Amino acid sequence: MEFALSEDQRLLQDSITGFLRDAAPLDVIRQIADGDDAAAERLAGGLAEMGIMGLHVPEKMGGLGLGLLDACLVQEALGYAVTPSGFLAATVAAQVLPNFNEDYPEGIASGDMVFGLALTELASRRDGAGVTVKDGRVSGRALLAILPDGATHVLMADAGGSLHVVSGWTATPMRTIDRTRKFDELVFDGASAELSTRPDLSALAAARLLVAADTLGAAQAMLDKAVEYAKERKQFGRVIGSFQAVKHMCAEMAAKLEPARALVWHAAYAMDTHDPEALAMAHLAKAHLAEVGTFVAKTATEVHGGMGFTDLLGLHYWFKRIGVNRQLFGSPEQARQSAAVLQGFVEA
Protein backbone atom coordinates (compact mmCIF):
# COMPACT_ATOMS: atom_id res chain seq x y z
CA MET A 1 0.00 0.00 0.00
CA GLU A 2 1.28 3.44 -0.94
CA PHE A 3 0.88 6.07 1.77
CA ALA A 4 0.99 9.16 -0.41
CA LEU A 5 -1.21 11.77 -2.00
CA SER A 6 -3.31 10.75 -4.97
CA GLU A 7 -2.71 12.24 -8.39
CA ASP A 8 -5.85 14.37 -8.02
CA GLN A 9 -4.65 15.71 -4.66
CA ARG A 10 -1.27 16.63 -6.09
CA LEU A 11 -2.94 18.38 -9.01
CA LEU A 12 -5.23 20.27 -6.61
CA GLN A 13 -2.35 21.60 -4.56
CA ASP A 14 -0.24 22.35 -7.63
CA SER A 15 -3.07 24.35 -9.22
CA ILE A 16 -3.53 26.49 -6.10
CA THR A 17 0.23 26.93 -5.71
CA GLY A 18 0.60 27.90 -9.37
CA PHE A 19 -2.19 30.45 -9.15
CA LEU A 20 -0.75 32.03 -6.01
CA ARG A 21 2.74 32.14 -7.50
CA ASP A 22 1.39 34.45 -10.20
CA ALA A 23 -1.36 36.26 -8.30
CA ALA A 24 0.31 36.72 -4.89
CA PRO A 25 3.98 37.63 -5.32
CA LEU A 26 5.74 39.44 -2.48
CA ASP A 27 4.80 42.87 -3.88
CA VAL A 28 1.09 42.00 -3.69
CA ILE A 29 1.47 40.65 -0.14
CA ARG A 30 3.15 43.94 0.80
CA GLN A 31 0.21 45.87 -0.63
CA ILE A 32 -2.26 43.75 1.34
CA ALA A 33 -0.19 44.12 4.52
CA ASP A 34 -0.21 47.90 4.01
CA GLY A 35 -4.01 47.90 3.91
CA ASP A 36 -4.70 47.81 0.18
CA ASP A 37 -8.22 46.37 0.22
CA ALA A 38 -8.46 46.35 -3.57
CA ALA A 39 -5.46 44.02 -3.85
CA ALA A 40 -6.97 41.72 -1.22
CA GLU A 41 -10.33 41.68 -3.03
CA ARG A 42 -8.72 40.81 -6.36
CA LEU A 43 -6.86 37.93 -4.79
CA ALA A 44 -9.93 36.69 -2.92
CA GLY A 45 -11.96 36.89 -6.12
CA GLY A 46 -9.42 34.82 -8.02
CA LEU A 47 -9.42 32.14 -5.34
CA ALA A 48 -13.22 32.09 -5.23
CA GLU A 49 -13.35 31.58 -9.00
CA MET A 50 -11.31 28.41 -8.51
CA GLY A 51 -14.19 27.01 -6.44
CA ILE A 52 -12.22 26.33 -3.29
CA MET A 53 -14.82 27.81 -0.92
CA GLY A 54 -17.15 24.90 -1.59
CA LEU A 55 -14.38 22.31 -1.54
CA HIS A 56 -15.52 20.68 1.71
CA VAL A 57 -19.26 21.09 1.06
CA PRO A 58 -20.95 17.73 0.19
CA GLU A 59 -21.66 17.18 -3.49
CA LYS A 60 -25.39 16.83 -2.89
CA MET A 61 -25.33 20.39 -1.53
CA GLY A 62 -23.50 21.83 -4.52
CA GLY A 63 -19.92 21.52 -3.32
CA LEU A 64 -16.94 19.46 -4.42
CA GLY A 65 -17.40 16.94 -1.63
CA LEU A 66 -13.70 16.70 -0.82
CA GLY A 67 -12.30 15.86 2.61
CA LEU A 68 -10.29 17.70 5.21
CA LEU A 69 -7.09 16.24 3.80
CA ASP A 70 -7.76 18.04 0.52
CA ALA A 71 -8.66 21.18 2.46
CA CYS A 72 -5.37 20.97 4.36
CA LEU A 73 -3.48 20.80 1.06
CA VAL A 74 -5.17 24.02 -0.06
CA GLN A 75 -4.53 25.70 3.30
CA GLU A 76 -0.88 24.63 3.15
CA ALA A 77 -0.58 26.37 -0.23
CA LEU A 78 -2.23 29.49 1.20
CA GLY A 79 0.23 29.47 4.10
CA TYR A 80 3.17 29.01 1.75
CA ALA A 81 2.19 32.21 -0.05
CA VAL A 82 1.05 33.98 3.21
CA THR A 83 -2.22 34.66 1.44
CA PRO A 84 -5.34 36.04 3.17
CA SER A 85 -8.45 33.99 2.48
CA GLY A 86 -11.83 33.10 3.91
CA PHE A 87 -11.14 29.46 3.06
CA LEU A 88 -10.50 28.36 6.64
CA ALA A 89 -13.79 29.80 7.92
CA ALA A 90 -15.75 28.36 4.99
CA THR A 91 -14.22 24.92 5.52
CA VAL A 92 -14.97 24.79 9.25
CA ALA A 93 -18.56 25.89 8.53
CA ALA A 94 -18.81 23.17 5.88
CA GLN A 95 -17.50 20.65 8.41
CA VAL A 96 -20.26 21.38 10.92
CA LEU A 97 -23.35 22.82 9.26
CA PRO A 98 -24.39 19.98 6.89
CA ASN A 99 -25.33 18.00 10.01
CA PHE A 100 -27.96 20.60 10.94
CA ASN A 101 -29.09 22.62 7.94
CA GLU A 102 -28.49 22.30 4.18
CA ASP A 103 -29.16 25.94 3.31
CA TYR A 104 -25.87 27.22 4.67
CA PRO A 105 -23.57 24.70 2.93
CA GLU A 106 -25.44 25.33 -0.30
CA GLY A 107 -24.93 29.06 0.18
CA ILE A 108 -21.20 28.56 0.78
CA ALA A 109 -20.86 26.47 -2.37
CA SER A 110 -22.77 28.96 -4.54
CA GLY A 111 -20.95 31.97 -3.11
CA ASP A 112 -24.18 33.56 -1.87
CA MET A 113 -23.00 33.18 1.72
CA VAL A 114 -19.60 34.12 3.11
CA PHE A 115 -18.86 32.81 6.58
CA GLY A 116 -16.73 34.25 9.32
CA LEU A 117 -15.51 32.26 12.30
CA ALA A 118 -15.52 33.15 16.01
CA LEU A 119 -14.45 30.14 18.07
CA THR A 120 -12.42 31.90 20.76
CA GLU A 121 -14.80 30.63 23.45
CA LEU A 122 -13.81 27.04 22.66
CA ALA A 123 -10.12 27.65 23.28
CA SER A 124 -9.68 30.43 25.83
CA ARG A 125 -11.49 33.29 27.51
CA ARG A 126 -10.52 36.77 28.62
CA ASP A 127 -11.99 39.10 31.20
CA GLY A 128 -14.51 41.41 29.62
CA ALA A 129 -15.08 39.11 26.64
CA GLY A 130 -17.33 36.14 26.03
CA VAL A 131 -20.58 35.31 24.29
CA THR A 132 -23.85 34.14 25.80
CA VAL A 133 -27.13 33.11 24.19
CA LYS A 134 -30.49 33.47 25.89
CA ASP A 135 -33.87 32.92 24.27
CA GLY A 136 -32.20 32.76 20.88
CA ARG A 137 -30.50 36.13 21.31
CA VAL A 138 -26.71 36.50 21.17
CA SER A 139 -24.90 38.97 23.41
CA GLY A 140 -21.27 39.64 24.23
CA ARG A 141 -17.89 40.00 22.53
CA ALA A 142 -15.86 37.52 20.51
CA LEU A 143 -12.15 38.22 20.07
CA LEU A 144 -9.83 37.33 17.18
CA ALA A 145 -12.69 36.47 14.87
CA ILE A 146 -11.88 35.67 11.25
CA LEU A 147 -14.19 37.88 9.20
CA PRO A 148 -13.60 37.79 5.41
CA ASP A 149 -14.56 40.81 3.34
CA GLY A 150 -18.23 40.64 2.45
CA ALA A 151 -19.06 38.20 5.24
CA THR A 152 -22.79 37.54 5.49
CA HIS A 153 -22.77 35.11 8.44
CA VAL A 154 -20.59 34.14 11.37
CA LEU A 155 -20.28 30.69 12.91
CA MET A 156 -19.64 31.43 16.57
CA ALA A 157 -19.36 29.51 19.83
CA ASP A 158 -20.84 30.49 23.16
CA ALA A 159 -19.47 29.93 26.64
CA GLY A 160 -21.07 26.48 26.80
CA GLY A 161 -19.51 25.27 23.58
CA SER A 162 -22.70 25.35 21.51
CA LEU A 163 -22.44 26.74 17.98
CA HIS A 164 -24.63 29.43 16.45
CA VAL A 165 -25.04 31.05 13.04
CA VAL A 166 -25.47 34.82 13.33
CA SER A 167 -25.93 37.46 10.64
CA GLY A 168 -25.87 40.61 12.80
CA TRP A 169 -22.82 42.05 14.56
CA THR A 170 -20.58 45.06 14.95
CA ALA A 171 -16.94 44.52 13.96
CA THR A 172 -13.87 46.38 15.19
CA PRO A 173 -10.46 45.53 13.68
CA MET A 174 -7.94 43.91 16.04
CA ARG A 175 -4.31 44.51 15.15
CA THR A 176 -1.87 41.63 15.46
CA ILE A 177 1.72 41.30 14.34
CA ASP A 178 0.44 39.43 11.26
CA ARG A 179 -0.52 41.96 8.61
CA THR A 180 -1.32 39.34 5.96
CA ARG A 181 -4.69 38.57 7.56
CA LYS A 182 -7.42 40.55 9.29
CA PHE A 183 -8.88 39.73 12.69
CA ASP A 184 -11.83 41.44 14.32
CA GLU A 185 -13.56 41.89 17.65
CA LEU A 186 -17.23 41.11 17.12
CA VAL A 187 -19.89 42.61 19.37
CA PHE A 188 -23.29 40.92 19.47
CA ASP A 189 -26.04 43.07 20.95
CA GLY A 190 -29.07 40.81 21.13
CA ALA A 191 -28.68 39.55 17.56
CA SER A 192 -30.92 36.64 16.63
CA ALA A 193 -29.26 33.26 16.26
CA GLU A 194 -30.48 31.91 12.92
CA LEU A 195 -29.33 28.42 13.85
CA SER A 196 -28.17 26.95 17.15
CA THR A 197 -26.59 23.54 17.54
CA ARG A 198 -25.36 21.38 20.37
CA PRO A 199 -21.59 21.39 21.03
CA ASP A 200 -19.66 19.86 18.13
CA LEU A 201 -16.08 18.91 19.00
CA SER A 202 -15.13 18.64 15.33
CA ALA A 203 -15.41 22.42 14.83
CA LEU A 204 -12.40 23.34 16.97
CA ALA A 205 -10.47 20.26 15.82
CA ALA A 206 -10.97 21.17 12.15
CA ALA A 207 -10.01 24.81 12.78
CA ARG A 208 -6.83 23.81 14.61
CA LEU A 209 -5.91 21.29 11.93
CA LEU A 210 -6.24 23.89 9.18
CA VAL A 211 -4.09 26.32 11.17
CA ALA A 212 -1.49 23.55 11.48
CA ALA A 213 -1.57 23.12 7.70
CA ASP A 214 -1.17 26.87 7.24
CA THR A 215 1.88 26.85 9.53
CA LEU A 216 3.26 23.88 7.62
CA GLY A 217 3.08 25.83 4.37
CA ALA A 218 4.59 28.99 5.86
CA ALA A 219 7.42 27.03 7.49
CA GLN A 220 8.16 25.20 4.24
CA ALA A 221 8.39 28.55 2.47
CA MET A 222 10.87 29.84 5.06
CA LEU A 223 12.97 26.68 4.72
CA ASP A 224 12.98 27.00 0.92
CA LYS A 225 13.99 30.65 1.16
CA ALA A 226 16.80 29.81 3.60
CA VAL A 227 18.18 27.10 1.31
CA GLU A 228 18.08 29.36 -1.74
CA TYR A 229 19.79 32.15 0.18
CA ALA A 230 22.47 29.76 1.42
CA LYS A 231 23.19 28.77 -2.19
CA GLU A 232 23.71 32.38 -3.28
CA ARG A 233 25.15 34.33 -0.34
CA LYS A 234 28.93 34.35 -0.28
CA GLN A 235 31.35 34.92 2.58
CA PHE A 236 35.11 34.48 2.48
CA GLY A 237 34.83 33.62 -1.21
CA ARG A 238 32.42 30.70 -0.67
CA VAL A 239 28.65 30.32 -0.62
CA ILE A 240 27.50 30.02 2.98
CA GLY A 241 25.67 26.81 2.11
CA SER A 242 29.08 25.11 1.97
CA PHE A 243 29.69 25.85 5.66
CA GLN A 244 28.95 22.93 7.94
CA ALA A 245 27.05 25.04 10.49
CA VAL A 246 24.64 26.35 7.85
CA LYS A 247 24.19 22.86 6.39
CA HIS A 248 23.25 21.56 9.81
CA MET A 249 20.73 24.37 10.35
CA CYS A 250 18.99 23.64 7.05
CA ALA A 251 19.08 19.89 7.62
CA GLU A 252 17.61 20.24 11.10
CA MET A 253 14.74 22.36 9.76
CA ALA A 254 13.97 19.77 7.10
CA ALA A 255 14.25 16.91 9.60
CA LYS A 256 11.66 18.52 11.86
CA LEU A 257 9.32 19.60 9.07
CA GLU A 258 8.91 16.32 7.18
CA PRO A 259 7.48 14.31 10.10
CA ALA A 260 5.25 17.29 10.88
CA ARG A 261 3.82 17.09 7.36
CA ALA A 262 3.05 13.41 7.90
CA LEU A 263 1.30 14.27 11.18
CA VAL A 264 -0.96 16.85 9.51
CA TRP A 265 -1.85 14.48 6.68
CA HIS A 266 -2.52 11.62 9.09
CA ALA A 267 -4.73 13.77 11.32
CA ALA A 268 -6.72 14.98 8.30
CA TYR A 269 -7.12 11.43 7.00
CA ALA A 270 -8.27 10.32 10.45
CA MET A 271 -10.87 13.10 10.50
CA ASP A 272 -12.13 12.09 7.05
CA THR A 273 -12.39 8.42 8.00
CA HIS A 274 -13.90 9.11 11.46
CA ASP A 275 -11.07 7.38 13.26
CA PRO A 276 -11.70 7.23 17.03
CA GLU A 277 -8.48 9.18 17.64
CA ALA A 278 -9.13 11.76 14.93
CA LEU A 279 -9.99 14.71 17.18
CA ALA A 280 -7.02 14.10 19.47
CA MET A 281 -4.69 13.84 16.46
CA ALA A 282 -5.98 17.16 15.10
CA HIS A 283 -5.24 18.92 18.39
CA LEU A 284 -1.79 17.32 18.60
CA ALA A 285 -1.04 18.38 15.02
CA LYS A 286 -1.83 21.99 15.93
CA ALA A 287 0.39 21.82 19.03
CA HIS A 288 3.32 20.17 17.27
CA LEU A 289 3.24 22.41 14.19
CA ALA A 290 3.15 25.48 16.41
CA GLU A 291 6.47 24.46 17.94
CA VAL A 292 8.08 23.17 14.74
CA GLY A 293 6.94 26.30 12.90
CA THR A 294 8.46 28.54 15.57
CA PHE A 295 11.76 26.66 15.31
CA VAL A 296 11.84 26.88 11.51
CA ALA A 297 10.92 30.58 11.52
CA LYS A 298 13.71 31.36 13.99
CA THR A 299 16.33 29.20 12.29
CA ALA A 300 15.52 30.31 8.73
CA THR A 301 15.88 33.92 9.85
CA GLU A 302 19.27 33.09 11.39
CA VAL A 303 20.45 31.54 8.11
CA HIS A 304 19.71 34.86 6.41
CA GLY A 305 21.79 36.72 9.00
CA GLY A 306 21.10 40.44 9.27
CA MET A 307 19.22 40.39 5.94
CA GLY A 308 16.57 38.22 7.54
CA PHE A 309 15.39 41.17 9.63
CA THR A 310 15.01 43.59 6.73
CA ASP A 311 11.85 44.40 4.81
CA LEU A 312 13.69 43.84 1.55
CA LEU A 313 13.30 40.06 1.74
CA GLY A 314 9.89 40.19 3.42
CA LEU A 315 10.74 37.18 5.55
CA HIS A 316 8.93 38.78 8.47
CA TYR A 317 5.54 38.17 6.85
CA TRP A 318 6.03 34.41 7.17
CA PHE A 319 7.66 34.74 10.61
CA LYS A 320 4.75 36.74 12.02
CA ARG A 321 2.10 34.55 10.42
CA ILE A 322 3.61 31.51 12.11
CA GLY A 323 3.71 33.46 15.38
CA VAL A 324 0.01 34.31 15.27
CA ASN A 325 -0.88 30.76 14.18
CA ARG A 326 0.84 29.51 17.32
CA GLN A 327 -1.82 31.19 19.48
CA LEU A 328 -4.80 31.10 17.10
CA PHE A 329 -7.56 28.80 18.45
CA GLY A 330 -5.37 28.00 21.45
CA SER A 331 -1.72 27.70 22.35
CA PRO A 332 0.23 24.42 22.03
CA GLU A 333 -0.39 23.79 25.72
CA GLN A 334 -4.14 24.28 25.32
CA ALA A 335 -4.25 22.02 22.26
CA ARG A 336 -2.41 19.27 24.14
CA GLN A 337 -4.81 19.71 27.05
CA SER A 338 -7.72 19.13 24.66
CA ALA A 339 -6.07 15.97 23.35
CA ALA A 340 -5.37 14.73 26.87
CA VAL A 341 -9.03 15.21 27.86
CA LEU A 342 -10.21 13.29 24.80
CA GLN A 343 -7.83 10.44 25.57
CA GLY A 344 -8.92 10.27 29.19
CA PHE A 345 -5.57 11.28 30.66
CA VAL A 346 -7.01 14.30 32.51
CA GLU A 347 -10.45 15.54 33.45
CA ALA A 348 -12.08 18.34 31.48
VENKAMO-V297725 format. One record per residue. RES is the residue in one small letter. PHI is phi in degrees with one decimal (none if undefined). OMEGA is omega in radians with two decimals (999 if undefined). Layout:
# VENKAMO-V297725
res:RES phi:PHI omega:OMEGA
res:RES phi:PHI omega:OMEGA
This chain:
# VENKAMO-V297725
res:m phi:none omega:-3.14
res:e phi:-97.0 omega:3.10
res:f phi:-93.9 omega:-3.09
res:a phi:-155.3 omega:3.09
res:l phi:-69.6 omega:3.05
res:s phi:-75.9 omega:3.12
res:e phi:-61.2 omega:3.13
res:d phi:-64.2 omega:3.13
res:q phi:-67.2 omega:3.09
res:r phi:-64.9 omega:3.12
res:l phi:-65.1 omega:3.11
res:l phi:-60.0 omega:-3.11
res:q phi:-66.2 omega:3.13
res:d phi:-64.1 omega:-3.13
res:s phi:-67.3 omega:3.10
res:i phi:-67.2 omega:3.14
res:t phi:-61.6 omega:3.13
res:g phi:-64.0 omega:3.11
res:f phi:-63.2 omega:-3.09
res:l phi:-69.5 omega:3.10
res:r phi:-60.7 omega:-3.13
res:d phi:-87.6 omega:-3.00
res:a phi:-90.5 omega:-3.06
res:a phi:-131.5 omega:3.03
res:p phi:-69.2 omega:-3.07
res:l phi:-57.5 omega:-3.14
res:d phi:-61.6 omega:3.12
res:v phi:-69.3 omega:3.10
res:i phi:-61.8 omega:3.08
res:r phi:-61.6 omega:3.13
res:q phi:-60.8 omega:3.14
res:i phi:-64.1 omega:-3.14
res:a phi:-64.3 omega:3.12
res:d phi:-85.4 omega:3.06
res:g phi:94.9 omega:3.12
res:d phi:-79.6 omega:-3.10
res:d phi:-66.1 omega:-3.13
res:a phi:-64.5 omega:3.11
res:a phi:-64.3 omega:3.12
res:a phi:-65.0 omega:-3.14
res:e phi:-67.0 omega:3.11
res:r phi:-62.9 omega:3.14
res:l phi:-66.0 omega:3.12
res:a phi:-62.1 omega:3.12
res:g phi:-63.8 omega:3.11
res:g phi:-64.1 omega:3.11
res:l phi:-66.5 omega:3.13
res:a phi:-63.1 omega:3.13
res:e phi:-64.5 omega:3.10
res:m phi:-79.4 omega:3.05
res:g phi:81.7 omega:-3.04
res:i phi:-73.7 omega:-3.09
res:m phi:-64.1 omega:3.12
res:g phi:-97.0 omega:-3.07
res:l phi:-59.0 omega:-3.06
res:h phi:-96.7 omega:3.09
res:v phi:-77.8 omega:3.13
res:p phi:-56.0 omega:-3.12
res:e phi:-58.4 omega:-3.10
res:k phi:-66.0 omega:3.11
res:m phi:-108.0 omega:3.04
res:g phi:95.4 omega:-3.13
res:g phi:-95.3 omega:3.13
res:l phi:-84.7 omega:3.08
res:g phi:70.6 omega:-3.14
res:l phi:-90.1 omega:-3.03
res:g phi:-89.9 omega:3.12
res:l phi:-67.4 omega:3.08
res:l phi:-62.0 omega:3.09
res:d phi:-63.9 omega:3.11
res:a phi:-63.5 omega:3.12
res:c phi:-65.2 omega:3.10
res:l phi:-65.0 omega:3.09
res:v phi:-67.3 omega:-3.13
res:q phi:-64.5 omega:3.08
res:e phi:-61.7 omega:3.11
res:a phi:-65.0 omega:3.11
res:l phi:-65.8 omega:3.09
res:g phi:-67.7 omega:3.14
res:y phi:-60.7 omega:-3.12
res:a phi:-97.7 omega:-3.05
res:v phi:40.2 omega:-3.05
res:t phi:-97.8 omega:3.02
res:p phi:-75.1 omega:3.14
res:s phi:-165.7 omega:3.03
res:g phi:-87.8 omega:-3.06
res:f phi:-62.6 omega:-3.10
res:l phi:-61.9 omega:-3.13
res:a phi:-63.8 omega:-3.14
res:a phi:-64.1 omega:-3.11
res:t phi:-70.5 omega:3.11
res:v phi:-64.2 omega:3.09
res:a phi:-62.3 omega:3.13
res:a phi:-70.2 omega:3.09
res:q phi:-72.3 omega:-2.98
res:v phi:-100.4 omega:-2.89
res:l phi:-68.8 omega:3.11
res:p phi:-58.4 omega:3.13
res:n phi:-74.2 omega:-3.02
res:f phi:-125.1 omega:-3.06
res:n phi:-160.3 omega:-3.09
res:e phi:-83.4 omega:-3.05
res:d phi:-62.2 omega:-3.08
res:y phi:-69.2 omega:3.07
res:p phi:-59.0 omega:3.11
res:e phi:-63.2 omega:3.10
res:g phi:-66.2 omega:3.09
res:i phi:-63.7 omega:-3.10
res:a phi:-64.8 omega:-3.11
res:s phi:-80.5 omega:-3.09
res:g phi:90.1 omega:3.14
res:d phi:-73.7 omega:3.13
res:m phi:-122.6 omega:3.09
res:v phi:-121.2 omega:-3.04
res:f phi:-97.9 omega:2.91
res:g phi:-101.0 omega:-3.05
res:l phi:-140.1 omega:3.13
res:a phi:-135.8 omega:-3.07
res:l phi:-112.8 omega:-3.09
res:t phi:-55.9 omega:-3.09
res:e phi:-61.5 omega:-3.12
res:l phi:-80.8 omega:-3.04
res:a phi:-111.8 omega:-3.10
res:s phi:-161.9 omega:-3.13
res:r phi:-135.3 omega:3.11
res:r phi:-122.9 omega:3.07
res:d phi:-60.2 omega:3.11
res:g phi:87.5 omega:3.12
res:a phi:-123.2 omega:-3.13
res:g phi:131.3 omega:-3.08
res:v phi:-125.6 omega:3.06
res:t phi:-126.4 omega:3.13
res:v phi:-129.6 omega:3.13
res:k phi:-137.7 omega:-3.13
res:d phi:55.2 omega:3.09
res:g phi:77.9 omega:-3.13
res:r phi:-111.4 omega:-3.06
res:v phi:-101.1 omega:3.12
res:s phi:-136.6 omega:3.08
res:g phi:120.4 omega:-3.08
res:r phi:-125.5 omega:3.05
res:a phi:-116.4 omega:-3.09
res:l phi:-97.1 omega:3.10
res:l phi:49.7 omega:3.08
res:a phi:-79.5 omega:3.05
res:i phi:-92.9 omega:-3.05
res:l phi:-127.9 omega:3.13
res:p phi:-62.4 omega:3.07
res:d phi:-59.2 omega:3.12
res:g phi:78.2 omega:-3.12
res:a phi:-59.9 omega:3.13
res:t phi:-105.4 omega:-3.10
res:h phi:-142.1 omega:3.03
res:v phi:-129.2 omega:2.98
res:l phi:-93.2 omega:-3.05
res:m phi:-127.9 omega:3.13
res:a phi:-113.4 omega:3.09
res:d phi:-98.1 omega:-3.06
res:a phi:-63.8 omega:3.13
res:g phi:-91.7 omega:3.12
res:g phi:91.5 omega:3.09
res:s phi:-72.5 omega:-3.10
res:l phi:-109.0 omega:-3.10
res:h phi:-140.8 omega:3.00
res:v phi:-103.4 omega:-3.08
res:v phi:-127.8 omega:3.12
res:s phi:-119.9 omega:3.11
res:g phi:-131.9 omega:-3.12
res:w phi:-164.5 omega:3.00
res:t phi:-118.6 omega:-3.05
res:a phi:-110.4 omega:3.04
res:t phi:-126.2 omega:-3.12
res:p phi:-58.7 omega:3.03
res:m phi:-113.9 omega:-3.10
res:r phi:-85.8 omega:3.02
res:t phi:-123.5 omega:3.11
res:i phi:-69.6 omega:-3.13
res:d phi:-87.5 omega:3.14
res:r phi:-93.6 omega:-3.13
res:t phi:-83.0 omega:3.13
res:r phi:-136.1 omega:3.11
res:k phi:-107.0 omega:3.03
res:f phi:-127.1 omega:-3.06
res:d phi:-132.7 omega:2.90
res:e phi:-96.7 omega:-3.13
res:l phi:-103.3 omega:3.09
res:v phi:-112.1 omega:3.11
res:f phi:-109.4 omega:-3.07
res:d phi:-117.5 omega:3.12
res:g phi:76.5 omega:3.12
res:a phi:-65.3 omega:-3.13
res:s phi:-79.2 omega:3.06
res:a phi:-83.3 omega:-3.11
res:e phi:-66.8 omega:3.14
res:l phi:-147.7 omega:3.08
res:s phi:-127.4 omega:-3.10
res:t phi:-125.5 omega:3.02
res:r phi:-70.5 omega:3.10
res:p phi:-55.4 omega:3.12
res:d phi:-127.4 omega:-3.06
res:l phi:-65.1 omega:-3.10
res:s phi:-72.3 omega:-3.10
res:a phi:-64.3 omega:-3.14
res:l phi:-67.5 omega:3.13
res:a phi:-61.8 omega:3.13
res:a phi:-64.6 omega:3.13
res:a phi:-62.1 omega:3.14
res:r phi:-65.4 omega:3.14
res:l phi:-64.3 omega:3.12
res:l phi:-67.5 omega:3.06
res:v phi:-64.8 omega:3.08
res:a phi:-60.9 omega:3.11
res:a phi:-65.0 omega:3.10
res:d phi:-62.6 omega:3.10
res:t phi:-63.7 omega:3.10
res:l phi:-58.1 omega:3.13
res:g phi:-64.6 omega:-3.14
res:a phi:-65.0 omega:3.13
res:a phi:-67.0 omega:3.10
res:q phi:-63.3 omega:3.10
res:a phi:-62.2 omega:-3.14
res:m phi:-65.8 omega:3.08
res:l phi:-63.7 omega:3.14
res:d phi:-61.0 omega:3.13
res:k phi:-66.4 omega:3.13
res:a phi:-65.7 omega:3.13
res:v phi:-64.4 omega:3.13
res:e phi:-63.2 omega:3.13
res:y phi:-64.5 omega:3.14
res:a phi:-64.8 omega:3.12
res:k phi:-79.0 omega:-3.03
res:e phi:-108.2 omega:-3.05
res:r phi:-71.3 omega:-3.11
res:k phi:-112.7 omega:2.98
res:q phi:-140.4 omega:-3.13
res:f phi:55.5 omega:3.07
res:g phi:79.2 omega:-3.13
res:r phi:-134.2 omega:3.05
res:v phi:-68.0 omega:-3.05
res:i phi:-67.7 omega:3.10
res:g phi:-66.3 omega:3.11
res:s phi:-85.1 omega:3.13
res:f phi:-79.9 omega:-3.06
res:q phi:-60.8 omega:-3.12
res:a phi:-62.2 omega:3.14
res:v phi:-69.7 omega:3.08
res:k phi:-57.5 omega:-3.11
res:h phi:-64.8 omega:3.13
res:m phi:-63.3 omega:3.14
res:c phi:-67.8 omega:3.14
res:a phi:-65.4 omega:-3.13
res:e phi:-67.8 omega:3.08
res:m phi:-62.0 omega:-3.14
res:a phi:-64.2 omega:-3.12
res:a phi:-66.1 omega:3.10
res:k phi:-82.1 omega:-3.03
res:l phi:-78.4 omega:-3.08
res:e phi:-63.8 omega:3.06
res:p phi:-62.5 omega:3.11
res:a phi:-64.4 omega:3.09
res:r phi:-62.1 omega:3.12
res:a phi:-62.1 omega:3.14
res:l phi:-65.2 omega:3.13
res:v phi:-62.7 omega:-3.13
res:w phi:-62.4 omega:-3.13
res:h phi:-65.2 omega:3.13
res:a phi:-61.9 omega:3.13
res:a phi:-65.8 omega:3.10
res:y phi:-62.9 omega:3.12
res:a phi:-63.2 omega:3.09
res:m phi:-63.2 omega:-3.12
res:d phi:-67.5 omega:-3.10
res:t phi:-98.4 omega:3.10
res:h phi:58.5 omega:3.07
res:d phi:-63.3 omega:-3.13
res:p phi:-57.2 omega:-3.13
res:e phi:-98.4 omega:-3.02
res:a phi:-59.4 omega:-3.08
res:l phi:-63.4 omega:3.12
res:a phi:-62.7 omega:3.14
res:m phi:-64.4 omega:3.12
res:a phi:-64.7 omega:3.11
res:h phi:-64.5 omega:-3.14
res:l phi:-67.7 omega:3.08
res:a phi:-62.7 omega:3.11
res:k phi:-60.9 omega:-3.10
res:a phi:-64.0 omega:-3.08
res:h phi:-68.4 omega:-3.14
res:l phi:-66.6 omega:3.09
res:a phi:-60.2 omega:-3.09
res:e phi:-78.8 omega:3.09
res:v phi:-65.4 omega:3.13
res:g phi:-61.4 omega:3.10
res:t phi:-61.8 omega:3.13
res:f phi:-64.2 omega:-3.12
res:v phi:-65.3 omega:3.14
res:a phi:-59.9 omega:-3.13
res:k phi:-66.5 omega:-3.05
res:t phi:-70.9 omega:3.12
res:a phi:-62.6 omega:3.08
res:t phi:-64.9 omega:3.11
res:e phi:-64.2 omega:3.10
res:v phi:-60.4 omega:3.14
res:h phi:-76.0 omega:-3.12
res:g phi:64.7 omega:-3.13
res:g phi:-61.7 omega:3.13
res:m phi:-63.0 omega:-3.11
res:g phi:-64.6 omega:-3.11
res:f phi:-98.7 omega:-3.11
res:t phi:-92.5 omega:3.09
res:d phi:-77.8 omega:-3.10
res:l phi:-58.8 omega:-3.13
res:l phi:-82.7 omega:3.13
res:g phi:71.5 omega:-3.10
res:l phi:-61.4 omega:-3.09
res:h phi:-65.7 omega:3.11
res:y phi:-63.8 omega:3.11
res:w phi:-71.0 omega:-3.14
res:f phi:-57.4 omega:-3.08
res:k phi:-74.5 omega:3.09
res:r phi:-63.8 omega:3.10
res:i phi:-62.8 omega:3.13
res:g phi:-63.1 omega:3.11
res:v phi:-70.4 omega:3.10
res:n phi:-58.2 omega:-3.13
res:r phi:-57.4 omega:-3.09
res:q phi:-99.0 omega:-3.06
res:l phi:-63.9 omega:-3.09
res:f phi:62.3 omega:3.05
res:g phi:114.1 omega:3.13
res:s phi:-71.4 omega:3.07
res:p phi:-56.4 omega:-3.14
res:e phi:-65.5 omega:3.13
res:q phi:-68.0 omega:3.12
res:a phi:-65.2 omega:3.11
res:r phi:-67.1 omega:3.07
res:q phi:-61.0 omega:3.12
res:s phi:-60.6 omega:3.13
res:a phi:-65.1 omega:-3.13
res:a phi:-64.8 omega:3.10
res:v phi:-64.5 omega:-3.13
res:l phi:-63.1 omega:-3.11
res:q phi:-88.3 omega:3.07
res:g phi:78.9 omega:3.14
res:f phi:-79.1 omega:3.12
res:v phi:-137.7 omega:3.10
res:e phi:-87.7 omega:-3.14
res:a phi:-65.6 omega:999
